[in-house]
Amino acid sequence: MSSHTHGLALDWIKGLNIVLANGTLVHSSATENSDLFWGMLGAGSNFGVVTSFELNTFAPPANLTWFVANLPLKKETAAAALEALEDYSLNTMPAELNMRIMGTQRMTQLEGIYYGD
């Protein structure tokens, strides 16, 4: 759960080993078989089967704060509360904060991590 801070896992792929429809195993990256690489990242699985991924990594944070917050939403106030949360996430939320909202018929929760104290 670090996409707000670091982007999606897709953003960290630096290479792929792919088996093509004719059974050939090829390596692709930004500089090797680059058309295939960009196609696999954005167009789906129509080009082959990935057998391994090469990923860039980032250093783990020195401090990490995990949280879960129950949201006491009611039918009458849920839309306004979710709009306020959307506005916060788009305009105010610090890059170090990563969270998701989960909801069922009985409860709504924010779950996330903060890169820091």
C-alpha positions in Angstrom: 0.0 0.0 0.0 2.3 2.7 -1.3 0.8 3.8 -4.6 0.2 7.4 -3.5 3.8 7.8 -2.3 5.6 5.7 -5.0 3.1 5.1 -7.8 1.7 1.7 -8.9 3.7 -1.5 -9.1 3.4 -1.2 -12.8 5.5 2.0 -12.6 8.4 0.0 -11.1 8.7 -2.7 -13.8 12.1 -2.5 -15.5 12.1 -5.7 -17.5 10.0 -8.7 -18.4 10.7 -12.2 -19.7 7.9 -13.2 -22.0 6.9 -16.4 -23.8 5.4 -15.5 -27.2 2.7 -17.4 -29.0 5.3 -19.2 -31.1 7.0 -20.5 -27.9 10.0 -18.1 -28.1 11.2 -16.7 -24.8 12.2 -13.0 -25.1 13.4 -10.3 -22.7 11.8 -6.9 -23.0 12.6 -3.6 -21.4 12.6 0.1 -22.3 15.7 -0.5 -24.4 15.3 -4.1 -25.5 12.2 -5.2 -27.5 10.7 -1.9 -26.3 7.5 -2.1 -28.4 6.7 -5.4 -26.7 7.6 -3.9 -23.3 5.3 -0.9 -23.6 2.5 -3.1 -25.1 2.7 -5.5 -22.1 2.6 -2.7 -19.6 -0.4 -1.0 -21.2 -2.3 -3.2 -23.5 -2.9 -6.4 -21.5 -1.9 -10.0 -22.0 -2.4 -10.3 -25.8 1.3 -10.3 -26.6 2.6 -13.2 -24.5 2.9 -14.8 -21.1 5.2 -13.1 -18.5 7.4 -15.7 -16.9 9.4 -13.2 -14.7 9.4 -9.6 -13.8 12.4 -7.3 -13.1 11.5 -4.5 -10.7 13.1 -1.4 -9.4 12.8 -1.0 -5.7 12.7 1.8 -3.2 14.1 2.0 0.3 11.7 1.2 3.1 10.7 4.2 5.3 12.5 4.8 8.5 9.1 5.1 10.3 5.7 3.7 9.2 2.4 4.3 10.9 -0.4 1.8 10.1 -4.0 2.8 10.9 -7.6 1.7 10.6 -10.4 4.2 11.2 -14.0 3.3 11.4 -16.3 5.8 9.7 -19.7 6.1 11.3 -21.5 6.9 8.0 -25.2 7.1 7.9 -27.4 7.1 4.8 -28.2 10.8 5.1 -24.5 11.9 5.4 -22.6 9.3 3.4 -22.5 11.1 0.1 -21.2 14.4 1.6 -18.6 12.5 3.7 -17.3 10.6 0.7 -17.2 13.8 -1.4 -15.2 15.5 1.4 -12.8 12.5 1.5 -12.4 12.6 -2.3 -11.7 16.4 -2.1 -9.1 15.7 0.7 -7.4 13.0 -1.3 -7.2 15.1 -4.5 -6.2 18.4 -3.0 -4.8 18.2 0.5 -3.5 14.7 1.3 0.3 14.5 1.8 2.2 12.2 -0.5 3.4 10.2 2.5 -0.2 9.1 3.3 -1.6 6.0 1.5 -5.1 4.7 2.3 -8.0 2.9 0.9 -11.7 2.9 1.9 -13.5 -0.4 2.5 -17.3 -0.6 2.9 -19.9 -3.2 3.6 -23.6 -2.9 4.5 -22.6 -2.8 8.2 -19.4 -0.7 8.3 -17.1 1.6 6.4 -13.3 1.9 7.2 -10.3 3.8 6.1 -7.2 1.7 6.2 -3.7 2.9 5.4 -0.1 3.7 6.1 1.7 6.9 6.7 5.4 7.1 5.8 6.5 8.8 9.0 5.3 9.3 12.6 
